[in-house]
Structures are given as C-alpha cells and as structure tokens.
Amino acid sequence: MRRFCLISGAVLLFLSGSVQAAPSVGGETGNLMTPSADMLRQGQFHIGWNEEAGLHGISVGVPVTNCLEINLGDWQQHGEHRAVETGVKYSLQQEGVFVPGIAVGAEDISAERRRSFYVVASKTLPYGFRIHAGAGNGRFQGGFAALEMRLMPRVQPGVFPDMAAFAEHVDGHASYGLRLSLLHGAKFVFGIDGHRHFAGLSYNFY
C-alpha cells in the first residue's frame, strides 16, 4: 500500500505539477484558513459552500487513495463567475501516538487566483487540543500555524453540539472562528479572517 501511495503521488505530481489541500471553508480536510495534514479516506466524499466578503464558493473533495485527495472549488461574486480552483493533497505520514501527520500540497494549481505550495504537520495533544504548522510560498510565505481546541470534550465527536475553536495566523494576519457539528458529517463554520467575516456549511459522506 505504501509503495502504491508513493507511485500514485508521483504520477499525480507529474500530471498536475502540484498538490493541494483546501481550507475548511473550501474543503473539509483543513482548518479555517490554513491546511492540515488530515485526509479524506476512500469511500468518503465532501461537498461544501462558503461565503466571504461577497465571494461565494462551492467545493467538492474526493479521495483517490488513503494518501491522495483531489479538491475542486468554484467561486462567484455578485452572480459573476470568478475562478475554478483545482488541486490535490498528498499525505507523507499519517498521524500516530508519537508522530505528527505530515502532508504536502498546493492551492489553485492553474493559478486562477494565487497558486501556493506548502508542507504541513498536524498533531493531537491532550485536553482536546490540536496544533497545525507549516511553511510554503504564495499565501503561505513566512509560514503558518493554527491552534484547534474542542470546547466540549465530553460530547461525542462529530455530533451536535460538538464544537471546536480555531486561532490561526497566515498570510500576515490572524483568523478566529468556530466549527459546529450539526449532525453526523454536517458542519457549520463561521469566524473572522482579518477584517472580513466568513461562513460555511459542509457535509462529508461517510
């Protein structure tokens, strides 16, 4: 399986020229405005909608293997089409008890808005905390970081009213927000990115 993942990753890199992970407002395997090392697994499917400063996006995400994920996002503003962003994410290492998850990626392969490459590590900590940190170019120039905290650790994960708070720094400014589980697979996210508010709704088919 490991050899298959490596071969598949090499082929996909050759075909696309980059790899991608979308933020949670444009794909479920990220945080608010930063990527994570999390992956969709085979048999899952993600669809989401988000809005930020009048810019509306619809996104889909599908896993090719357990270590490869493809994302596609369509953006519109004031009823006019703005961009279609595509990409994939490739997992180098899955998270374990003593090791972080590690993934490489890029956003916006065709450079419709801002192509950005990155590497990210994610690790679960005690007391409901997770940390994510990485570096890259484009909007990831200078590095990025995110702190995630489950606010109701005794609640079943992924089921209402399970909620997580996020504090992030990327592209020279901070983002803060909440992600609320509505029911199994469905999540609502809202917060502030710099001086702009954003909101999103997503559903993962398990």
FIKOLZA-1660 file (N, C-alpha, C; in steps of 0.1 Angstrom, whole numbers, plus 5000, padded with zeros to 4 digits):
% residues 206
   i   px   py   pz ch aa at
   1 5008 4988 5000  A  M  N
   1 5000 5000 5000  A  M CA
   1 5009 5013 5000  A  M  C
   2 5019 5012 5008  A  R  N
   2 5028 5024 5009  A  R CA
   2 5035 5027 4995  A  R  C
   3 5039 5016 4988  A  R  N
   3 5045 5017 4975  A  R CA
   3 5035 5023 4965  A  R  C
   4 5022 5018 4966  A  F  N
   4 5012 5023 4957  A  F CA
   4 5009 5037 4959  A  F  C
   5 5009 5042 4972  A  C  N
   5 5007 5056 4975  A  C CA
   5 5018 5065 4969  A  C  C
   6 5030 5060 4971  A  L  N
   6 5042 5068 4966  A  L CA
   6 5041 5069 4950  A  L  C
   7 5038 5057 4944  A  I  N
   7 5037 5057 4929  A  I CA
   7 5026 5066 4925  A  I  C
   8 5014 5065 4931  A  S  N
   8 5003 5073 4927  A  S CA
   8 5006 5088 4929  A  S  C
   9 5013 5091 4940  A  G  N
   9 5017 5105 4943  A  G CA
   9 5026 5111 4932  A  G  C
  10 5036 5103 4928  A  A  N
  10 5045 5107 4918  A  A CA
  10 5038 5109 4904  A  A  C
  11 5029 5100 4901  A  V  N
  11 5021 5102 4888  A  V CA
  11 5013 5114 4889  A  V  C
  12 5006 5117 4900  A  L  N
  12 4997 5128 4901  A  L CA
  12 5005 5141 4901  A  L  C
  13 5017 5141 4907  A  L  N
  13 5025 5153 4907  A  L CA
  13 5030 5156 4893  A  L  C
  14 5033 5145 4885  A  F  N
  14 5037 5147 4872  A  F CA
  14 5026 5153 4863  A  F  C
  15 5014 5149 4865  A  L  N
  15 5003 5153 4857  A  L CA
  15 4998 5167 4861  A  L  C
  16 4999 5170 4873  A  S  N
  16 4993 5183 4878  A  S CA
  16 5004 5194 4880  A  S  C
  17 5016 5190 4883  A  G  N
  17 5026 5200 4886  A  G CA
  17 5025 5205 4900  A  G  C
  18 5016 5201 4909  A  S  N
  18 5015 5205 4923  A  S CA
  18 5004 5196 4930  A  S  C
  19 5003 5199 4943  A  V  N
  19 4994 5192 4951  A  V CA
  19 4986 5202 4960  A  V  C
  20 4975 5198 4965  A  Q  N
  20 4966 5208 4972  A  Q CA
  20 4959 5202 4984  A  Q  C
  21 4957 5211 4994  A  A  N
  21 4947 5209 5004  A  A CA
  21 4939 5221 5006  A  A  C
  22 4926 5220 5007  A  A  N
  22 4918 5233 5008  A  A CA
  22 4915 5236 5022  A  A  C
  23 4914 5248 5026  A  P  N
  23 4909 5252 5039  A  P CA
  23 4895 5247 5041  A  P  C
  24 4890 5246 5054  A  S  N
  24 4878 5240 5057  A  S CA
  24 4866 5247 5050  A  S  C
  25 4868 5261 5048  A  V  N
  25 4857 5268 5041  A  V CA
  25 4856 5264 5026  A  V  C
  26 4866 5257 5021  A  G  N
  26 4866 5253 5007  A  G CA
  26 4869 5238 5006  A  G  C
  27 4869 5231 5017  A  G  N
  27 4872 5217 5016  A  G CA
  27 4874 5212 5031  A  G  C
  28 4869 5200 5034  A  E  N
  28 4868 5196 5048  A  E CA
  28 4881 5192 5055  A  E  C
  29 4892 5190 5047  A  T  N
  29 4904 5185 5054  A  T CA
  29 4913 5196 5057  A  T  C
  30 4908 5207 5062  A  G  N
  30 4917 5218 5066  A  G CA
  30 4911 5224 5079  A  G  C
  31 4917 5236 5082  A  N  N
  31 4912 5243 5094  A  N CA
  31 4903 5255 5088  A  N  C
  32 4904 5267 5094  A  L  N
  32 4896 5278 5089  A  L CA
  32 4902 5283 5076  A  L  C
  33 4914 5288 5077  A  M  N
  33 4921 5294 5065  A  M CA
  33 4935 5288 5063  A  M  C
  34 4938 5277 5070  A  T  N
  34 4950 5270 5068  A  T CA
  34 4948 5255 5065  A  T  C
  35 4957 5249 5058  A  P  N
  35 4956 5234 5056  A  P CA
  35 4960 5226 5068  A  P  C
  36 4956 5214 5068  A  S  N
  36 4960 5204 5078  A  S CA
  36 4966 5192 5071  A  S  C
  37 4971 5183 5079  A  A  N
  37 4976 5170 5073  A  A CA
  37 4965 5160 5073  A  A  C
  38 4953 5163 5077  A  D  N
  38 4942 5154 5076  A  D CA
  38 4938 5150 5062  A  D  C
  39 4932 5138 5060  A  M  N
  39 4928 5133 5047  A  M CA
  39 4914 5127 5047  A  M  C
  40 4907 5129 5036  A  L  N
  40 4895 5121 5034  A  L CA
  40 4900 5107 5031  A  L  C
  41 4892 5097 5035  A  R  N
  41 4895 5083 5033  A  R CA
  41 4886 5078 5022  A  R  C
  42 4891 5067 5016  A  Q  N
  42 4884 5061 5005  A  Q CA
  42 4870 5057 5009  A  Q  C
  43 4860 5060 5000  A  G  N
  43 4846 5058 5003  A  G CA
  43 4839 5071 5008  A  G  C
  44 4847 5081 5012  A  Q  N
  44 4841 5094 5017  A  Q CA
  44 4840 5103 5005  A  Q  C
  45 4832 5114 5007  A  F  N
  45 4830 5124 4997  A  F CA
  45 4826 5137 5004  A  F  C
  46 4832 5148 5000  A  H  N
  46 4829 5161 5007  A  H CA
  46 4823 5171 4997  A  H  C
  47 4813 5178 5002  A  I  N
  47 4807 5189 4995  A  I CA
  47 4805 5201 5004  A  I  C
  48 4808 5213 5000  A  G  N
  48 4807 5224 5009  A  G CA
  48 4803 5237 5002  A  G  C
  49 4798 5246 5009  A  W  N
  49 4795 5260 5005  A  W CA
  49 4801 5270 5015  A  W  C
  50 4806 5281 5010  A  N  N
  50 4812 5291 5019  A  N CA
  50 4810 5305 5013  A  N  C
  51 4810 5315 5021  A  E  N
  51 4809 5329 5017  A  E CA
  51 4819 5337 5025  A  E  C
  52 4826 5347 5018  A  E  N
  52 4835 5356 5025  A  E CA
  52 4835 5369 5017  A  E  C
  53 4831 5380 5023  A  A  N
  53 4832 5393 5017  A  A CA
  53 4825 5393 5003  A  A  C
  54 4813 5387 5002  A  G  N
  54 4806 5387 4989  A  G CA
  54 4811 5377 4979  A  G  C
  55 4822 5369 4983  A  L  N
  55 4827 5359 4974  A  L CA
  55 4821 5345 4978  A  L  C
  56 4814 5338 4969  A  H  N
  56 4808 5326 4973  A  H CA
  56 4815 5314 4966  A  H  C
  57 4817 5303 4973  A  G  N
  57 4824 5292 4968  A  G CA
  57 4816 5279 4970  A  G  C
  58 4816 5270 4961  A  I  N
  58 4811 5257 4962  A  I CA
  58 4823 5247 4960  A  I  C
  59 4825 5238 4969  A  S  N
  59 4837 5229 4968  A  S CA
  59 4833 5214 4969  A  S  C
  60 4841 5206 4963  A  V  N
  60 4839 5191 4964  A  V CA
  60 4853 5185 4967  A  V  C
  61 4854 5174 4974  A  G  N
  61 4866 5168 4976  A  G CA
  61 4864 5153 4976  A  G  C
  62 4873 5145 4970  A  V  N
  62 4872 5131 4969  A  V CA
  62 4886 5125 4971  A  V  C
  63 4887 5113 4978  A  P  N
  63 4900 5107 4979  A  P CA
  63 4903 5097 4967  A  P  C
  64 4915 5098 4962  A  V  N
  64 4919 5088 4952  A  V CA
  64 4924 5075 4959  A  V  C
  65 4932 5077 4969  A  T  N
  65 4936 5066 4978  A  T CA
  65 4936 5072 4992  A  T  C
  66 4940 5064 5002  A  N  N
  66 4941 5069 5015  A  N CA
  66 4952 5080 5017  A  N  C
  67 4960 5082 5007  A  C  N
  67 4971 5092 5009  A  C CA
  67 4970 5102 4998  A  C  C
  68 4959 5102 4989  A  L  N
  68 4958 5112 4979  A  L CA
  68 4943 5117 4979  A  L  C
  69 4942 5130 4978  A  E  N
  69 4929 5137 4978  A  E CA
  69 4928 5148 4968  A  E  C
  70 4917 5148 4960  A  I  N
  70 4915 5158 4950  A  I CA
  70 4904 5168 4954  A  I  C
  71 4906 5181 4952  A  N  N
  71 4897 5191 4956  A  N CA
  71 4894 5200 4944  A  N  C
  72 4881 5205 4943  A  L  N
  72 4877 5214 4933  A  L CA
  72 4868 5224 4939  A  L  C
  73 4871 5237 4936  A  G  N
  73 4862 5248 4941  A  G CA
  73 4858 5258 4930  A  G  C
  74 4846 5262 4930  A  D  N
  74 4841 5271 4920  A  D CA
  74 4837 5284 4928  A  D  C
  75 4842 5295 4923  A  W  N
  75 4840 5308 4930  A  W CA
  75 4832 5318 4922  A  W  C
  76 4822 5325 4928  A  Q  N
  76 4814 5335 4922  A  Q CA
  76 4813 5347 4931  A  Q  C
  77 4812 5359 4925  A  Q  N
  77 4810 5371 4932  A  Q CA
  77 4799 5380 4925  A  Q  C
  78 4789 5383 4933  A  H  N
  78 4778 5392 4927  A  H CA
  78 4772 5385 4915  A  H  C
  79 4771 5372 4915  A  G  N
  79 4764 5364 4904  A  G CA
  79 4773 5362 4892  A  G  C
  80 4786 5367 4893  A  E  N
  80 4795 5365 4881  A  E CA
  80 4806 5355 4885  A  E  C
  81 4809 5346 4876  A  H  N
  81 4819 5336 4878  A  H CA
  81 4833 5343 4879  A  H  C
  82 4841 5338 4889  A  R  N
  82 4854 5344 4892  A  R CA
  82 4865 5334 4889  A  R  C
  83 4864 5322 4894  A  A  N
  83 4875 5313 4892  A  A CA
  83 4871 5298 4896  A  A  C
  84 4878 5289 4890  A  V  N
  84 4877 5275 4894  A  V CA
  84 4891 5270 4898  A  V  C
  85 4892 5266 4911  A  E  N
  85 4905 5262 4916  A  E CA
  85 4905 5247 4918  A  E  C
  86 4916 5241 4914  A  T  N
  86 4917 5226 4914  A  T CA
  86 4930 5222 4921  A  T  C
  87 4931 5210 4926  A  G  N
  87 4944 5206 4932  A  G CA
  87 4942 5192 4939  A  G  C
  88 4953 5188 4946  A  V  N
  88 4952 5175 4953  A  V CA
  88 4961 5177 4966  A  V  C
  89 4959 5168 4975  A  K  N
  89 4968 5168 4987  A  K CA
  89 4974 5154 4988  A  K  C
  90 4986 5153 4992  A  Y  N
  90 4994 5140 4993  A  Y CA
  90 4999 5139 5007  A  Y  C
  91 4995 5128 5014  A  S  N
  91 4999 5125 5028  A  S CA
  91 5013 5118 5028  A  S  C
  92 5023 5124 5034  A  L  N
  92 5036 5117 5036  A  L CA
  92 5036 5108 5048  A  L  C
  93 5028 5111 5058  A  Q  N
  93 5028 5103 5070  A  Q CA
  93 5015 5106 5078  A  Q  C
  94 5009 5095 5082  A  Q  N
  94 4997 5096 5089  A  Q CA
  94 5000 5098 5104  A  Q  C
  95 4991 5106 5111  A  E  N
  95 4994 5109 5125  A  E CA
  95 4993 5096 5134  A  E  C
  96 5003 5095 5143  A  G  N
  96 5003 5084 5152  A  G CA
  96 5003 5090 5167  A  G  C
  97 5005 5081 5176  A  V  N
  97 5005 5085 5190  A  V CA
  97 5017 5094 5193  A  V  C
  98 5029 5091 5187  A  F  N
  98 5041 5099 5190  A  F CA
  98 5046 5107 5178  A  F  C
  99 5039 5106 5167  A  V  N
  99 5044 5113 5155  A  V CA
  99 5032 5121 5149  A  V  C
 100 5036 5133 5143  A  P  N
 100 5025 5141 5136  A  P CA
 100 5022 5135 5123  A  P  C
 101 5010 5139 5118  A  G  N
 101 5006 5137 5104  A  G CA
 101 5014 5148 5096  A  G  C
 102 5018 5144 5084  A  I  N
 102 5026 5153 5075  A  I CA
 102 5020 5152 5061  A  I  C
 103 5018 5163 5055  A  A  N
 103 5013 5163 5041  A  A CA
 103 5019 5175 5033  A  A  C
 104 5019 5173 5020  A  V  N
 104 5024 5184 5011  A  V CA
 104 5013 5188 5002  A  V  C
 105 5013 5200 4997  A  G  N
 105 5002 5204 4989  A  G CA
 105 5004 5217 4982  A  G  C
 106 4994 5221 4975  A  A  N
 106 4994 5235 4968  A  A CA
 106 4979 5238 4966  A  A  C
 107 4976 5251 4966  A  E  N
 107 4963 5256 4963  A  E CA
 107 4963 5262 4949  A  E  C
 108 4952 5260 4942  A  D  N
 108 4950 5267 4929  A  D CA
 108 4961 5264 4919  A  D  C
 109 4960 5251 4915  A  I  N
 109 4971 5246 4905  A  I CA
 109 4972 5254 4893  A  I  C
 110 4960 5259 4887  A  S  N
 110 4960 5266 4874  A  S CA
 110 4962 5281 4876  A  S  C
 111 4965 5285 4889  A  A  N
 111 4968 5299 4892  A  A CA
 111 4957 5309 4887  A  A  C
 112 4944 5304 4890  A  E  N
 112 4933 5313 4887  A  E CA
 112 4933 5325 4896  A  E  C
 113 4938 5323 4908  A  R  N
 113 4939 5335 4918  A  R CA
 113 4953 5335 4923  A  R  C
 114 4957 5325 4931  A  R  N
 114 4970 5326 4937  A  R CA
 114 4975 5312 4941  A  R  C
 115 4983 5306 4932  A  R  N
 115 4989 5293 4934  A  R CA
 115 4999 5294 4946  A  R  C
 116 4997 5284 4955  A  S  N
 116 5005 5284 4968  A  S CA
 116 5009 5270 4971  A  S  C
 117 5022 5267 4973  A  F  N
 117 5027 5254 4977  A  F CA
 117 5029 5254 4992  A  F  C
 118 5028 5242 4998  A  Y  N
 118 5031 5242 5013  A  Y CA
 118 5034 5228 5017  A  Y  C
 119 5040 5227 5029  A  V  N
 119 5041 5214 5037  A  V CA
 119 5035 5217 5051  A  V  C
 120 5028 5208 5056  A  V  N
 120 5021 5210 5069  A  V CA
 120 5022 5197 5078  A  V  C
 121 5023 5200 5091  A  A  N
 121 5023 5189 5101  A  A CA
 121 5011 5192 5111  A  A  C
 122 5004 5181 5115  A  S  N
 122 4993 5182 5124  A  S CA
 122 4995 5172 5135  A  S  C
 123 4992 5176 5148  A  K  N
 123 4994 5167 5159  A  K CA
 123 4983 5169 5170  A  K  C
 124 4977 5159 5174  A  T  N
 124 4967 5159 5185  A  T CA
 124 4975 5159 5199  A  T  C
 125 4970 5168 5208  A  L  N
 125 4976 5170 5221  A  L CA
 125 4966 5166 5231  A  L  C
 126 4970 5165 5244  A  P  N
 126 4960 5162 5255  A  P CA
 126 4950 5174 5256  A  P  C
 127 4939 5171 5263  A  Y  N
 127 4929 5180 5267  A  Y CA
 127 4922 5187 5255  A  Y  C
 128 4920 5179 5244  A  G  N
 128 4912 5184 5233  A  G CA
 128 4919 5194 5224  A  G  C
 129 4932 5195 5225  A  F  N
 129 4940 5205 5216  A  F CA
 129 4946 5198 5204  A  F  C
 130 4947 5205 5193  A  R  N
 130 4955 5200 5181  A  R CA
 130 4963 5212 5176  A  R  C
 131 4975 5210 5171  A  I  N
 131 4983 5221 5165  A  I CA
 131 4986 5217 5151  A  I  C
 132 4987 5227 5142  A  H  N
 132 4990 5226 5128  A  H CA
 132 5000 5237 5125  A  H  C
 133 5011 5233 5118  A  A  N
 133 5021 5243 5114  A  A CA
 133 5027 5239 5101  A  A  C
 134 5031 5249 5093  A  G  N
 134 5037 5246 5081  A  G CA
 134 5044 5258 5074  A  G  C
 135 5049 5256 5062  A  A  N
 135 5055 5267 5055  A  A CA
 135 5053 5265 5040  A  A  C
 136 5055 5275 5033  A  G  N
 136 5054 5274 5018  A  G CA
 136 5056 5287 5011  A  G  C
 137 5050 5289 4999  A  N  N
 137 5051 5302 4992  A  N CA
 137 5037 5307 4990  A  N  C
 138 5036 5317 4982  A  G  N
 138 5023 5323 4979  A  G CA
 138 5017 5329 4992  A  G  C
 139 5005 5325 4995  A  R  N
 139 4999 5330 5007  A  R CA
 139 5004 5323 5020  A  R  C
 140 5013 5313 5018  A  F  N
 140 5019 5306 5029  A  F CA
 140 5033 5311 5032  A  F  C
 141 5037 5322 5024  A  Q  N
 141 5050 5328 5026  A  Q CA
 141 5052 5332 5040  A  Q  C
 142 5064 5328 5046  A  G  N
 142 5066 5332 5060  A  G CA
 142 5061 5322 5070  A  G  C
 143 5054 5311 5065  A  G  N
 143 5049 5301 5074  A  G CA
 143 5035 5304 5079  A  G  C
 144 5029 5294 5085  A  F  N
 144 5015 5295 5090  A  F CA
 144 5014 5285 5102  A  F  C
 145 5004 5288 5111  A  A  N
 145 5001 5280 5122  A  A CA
 145 4987 5281 5126  A  A  C
 146 4982 5270 5133  A  A  N
 146 4968 5270 5137  A  A CA
 146 4967 5262 5150  A  A  C
 147 4959 5267 5160  A  L  N
 147 4956 5260 5172  A  L CA
 147 4941 5257 5172  A  L  C
 148 4938 5244 5174  A  E  N
 148 4924 5239 5174  A  E CA
 148 4921 5234 5188  A  E  C
 149 4909 5237 5193  A  M  N
 149 4906 5232 5207  A  M CA
 149 4891 5228 5207  A  M  C
 150 4888 5216 5211  A  R  N
 150 4875 5211 5213  A  R CA
 150 4869 5217 5225  A  R  C
 151 4857 5224 5224  A  L  N
 151 4852 5231 5235  A  L CA
 151 4843 5222 5244  A  L  C
 152 4839 5211 5239  A  M  N
 152 4831 5201 5247  A  M CA
 152 4836 5187 5246  A  M  C
 153 4848 5185 5253  A  P  N
 153 4855 5172 5251  A  P CA
 153 4846 5160 5255  A  P  C
 154 4836 5161 5263  A  R  N
 154 4828 5150 5268  A  R CA
 154 4817 5146 5258  A  R  C
 155 4815 5155 5248  A  V  N
 155 4805 5153 5237  A  V CA
 155 4810 5144 5227  A  V  C
 156 4802 5135 5221  A  Q  N
 156 4807 5126 5210  A  Q CA
 156 4812 5134 5199  A  Q  C
 157 4824 5131 5194  A  P  N
 157 4829 5139 5183  A  P CA
 157 4821 5138 5170  A  P  C
 158 4819 5149 5163  A  G  N
 158 4811 5149 5151  A  G CA
 158 4796 5149 5152  A  G  C
 159 4791 5150 5164  A  V  N
 159 4777 5150 5167  A  V CA
 159 4773 5163 5175  A  V  C
 160 4762 5170 5171  A  F  N
 160 4758 5182 5178  A  F CA
 160 4756 5179 5193  A  F  C
 161 4762 5188 5202  A  P  N
 161 4767 5201 5200  A  P CA
 161 4782 5202 5200  A  P  C
 162 4789 5191 5194  A  D  N
 162 4804 5191 5194  A  D CA
 162 4808 5204 5186  A  D  C
 163 4818 5211 5192  A  M  N
 163 4823 5224 5187  A  M CA
 163 4838 5225 5189  A  M  C
 164 4845 5231 5179  A  A  N
 164 4859 5234 5181  A  A CA
 164 4862 5248 5177  A  A  C
 165 4871 5254 5185  A  A  N
 165 4875 5268 5183  A  A CA
 165 4889 5268 5176  A  A  C
 166 4891 5278 5167  A  F  N
 166 4904 5279 5160  A  F CA
 166 4910 5293 5161  A  F  C
 167 4923 5293 5162  A  A  N
 167 4930 5306 5162  A  A CA
 167 4942 5303 5152  A  A  C
 168 4943 5311 5141  A  E  N
 168 4952 5308 5131  A  E CA
 168 4960 5321 5127  A  E  C
 169 4972 5319 5121  A  H  N
 169 4979 5330 5115  A  H CA
 169 4985 5326 5102  A  H  C
 170 4981 5333 5091  A  V  N
 170 4986 5330 5078  A  V CA
 170 4985 5343 5069  A  V  C
 171 4994 5344 5060  A  D  N
 171 4994 5355 5050  A  D CA
 171 4994 5369 5057  A  D  C
 172 5001 5369 5069  A  G  N
 172 5003 5382 5075  A  G CA
 172 4991 5387 5084  A  G  C
 173 4981 5378 5086  A  H  N
 173 4971 5382 5096  A  H CA
 173 4965 5370 5103  A  H  C
 174 4957 5373 5113  A  A  N
 174 4951 5362 5121  A  A CA
 174 4936 5360 5117  A  A  C
 175 4932 5347 5119  A  S  N
 175 4918 5343 5117  A  S CA
 175 4913 5336 5130  A  S  C
 176 4901 5338 5134  A  Y  N
 176 4895 5332 5145  A  Y CA
 176 4881 5327 5141  A  Y  C
 177 4877 5315 5147  A  G  N
 177 4864 5311 5143  A  G CA
 177 4860 5298 5151  A  G  C
 178 4848 5293 5148  A  L  N
 178 4842 5281 5154  A  L CA
 178 4837 5272 5143  A  L  C
 179 4838 5259 5146  A  R  N
 179 4833 5249 5137  A  R CA
 179 4823 5240 5146  A  R  C
 180 4810 5240 5142  A  L  N
 180 4800 5233 5149  A  L CA
 180 4795 5221 5141  A  L  C
 181 4794 5210 5148  A  S  N
 181 4788 5198 5142  A  S CA
 181 4773 5198 5143  A  S  C
 182 4766 5198 5132  A  L  N
 182 4752 5198 5132  A  L CA
 182 4746 5184 5134  A  L  C
 183 4751 5175 5127  A  L  N
 183 4748 5161 5127  A  L CA
 183 4759 5153 5121  A  L  C
 184 4758 5140 5121  A  H  N
 184 4770 5132 5116  A  H CA
 184 4773 5136 5102  A  H  C
 185 4785 5142 5100  A  G  N
 185 4790 5145 5087  A  G CA
 185 4788 5160 5083  A  G  C
 186 4778 5167 5090  A  A  N
 186 4775 5181 5086  A  A CA
 186 4781 5190 5096  A  A  C
 187 4787 5201 5091  A  K  N
 187 4793 5211 5100  A  K CA
 187 4791 5225 5095  A  K  C
 188 4790 5234 5104  A  F  N
 188 4788 5248 5101  A  F CA
 188 4801 5255 5107  A  F  C
 189 4807 5264 5099  A  V  N
 189 4818 5272 5104  A  V CA
 189 4816 5286 5101  A  V  C
 190 4821 5294 5111  A  F  N
 190 4820 5309 5109  A  F CA
 190 4831 5315 5117  A  F  C
 191 4835 5328 5113  A  G  N
 191 4846 5334 5120  A  G CA
 191 4850 5347 5113  A  G  C
 192 4862 5352 5117  A  I  N
 192 4867 5364 5111  A  I CA
 192 4881 5361 5105  A  I  C
 193 4883 5365 5093  A  D  N
 193 4896 5364 5086  A  D CA
 193 4901 5378 5084  A  D  C
 194 4910 5383 5092  A  G  N
 194 4915 5396 5091  A  G CA
 194 4903 5405 5096  A  G  C
 195 4898 5414 5086  A  H  N
 195 4887 5422 5089  A  H CA
 195 4874 5418 5083  A  H  C
 196 4875 5406 5077  A  R  N
 196 4863 5400 5069  A  R CA
 196 4857 5389 5076  A  R  C
 197 4844 5388 5076  A  H  N
 197 4836 5377 5082  A  H CA
 197 4835 5366 5071  A  H  C
 198 4834 5354 5076  A  F  N
 198 4832 5343 5067  A  F CA
 198 4823 5332 5073  A  F  C
 199 4816 5325 5065  A  A  N
 199 4807 5314 5070  A  A CA
 199 4807 5303 5060  A  A  C
 200 4805 5290 5064  A  G  N
 200 4805 5279 5055  A  G CA
 200 4797 5268 5061  A  G  C
 201 4792 5259 5052  A  L  N
 201 4784 5247 5055  A  L CA
 201 4790 5236 5047  A  L  C
 202 4792 5225 5054  A  S  N
 202 4798 5213 5046  A  S CA
 202 4792 5200 5051  A  S  C
 203 4793 5190 5042  A  Y  N
 203 4788 5177 5045  A  Y CA
 203 4798 5167 5040  A  Y  C
 204 4802 5157 5048  A  N  N
 204 4810 5146 5044  A  N CA
 204 4802 5134 5044  A  N  C
 205 4802 5127 5032  A  F  N
 205 4795 5114 5031  A  F CA
 205 4805 5103 5035  A  F  C
 206 4801 5096 5046  A  Y  N
 206 4810 5086 5051  A  Y CA
 206 4806 5072 5047  A  Y  C
% end
